[in-house]
Amino acid sequence: MTDTVRFIELDGTGKQTVRDINRESIAKCPSFILVAAHYRADGSCRHDEKICEELGCKNSKIKEEIYCSEHMAILEGGVYV
């Protein structure tokens, strides 16, 4: 077993992005979220950022996620679809 979790994402053109995140960083997340964009480059999670509700967002979120899919796409540098 490795010390990292590998996330592989495909964009709209089929281009593959690979990102490895340290298991220890993921374990420190209060909600144990397995979405690569939830973690910064230094491995820290985004729970200390303002959540959608604080920003007045009414979009639905999955379980305990702090961002809806629209704002998560913006964080990832993508486009909400």
Order of alpha helices (4+ residues) and beta strands (2+ residues): beta-beta-alpha-alpha
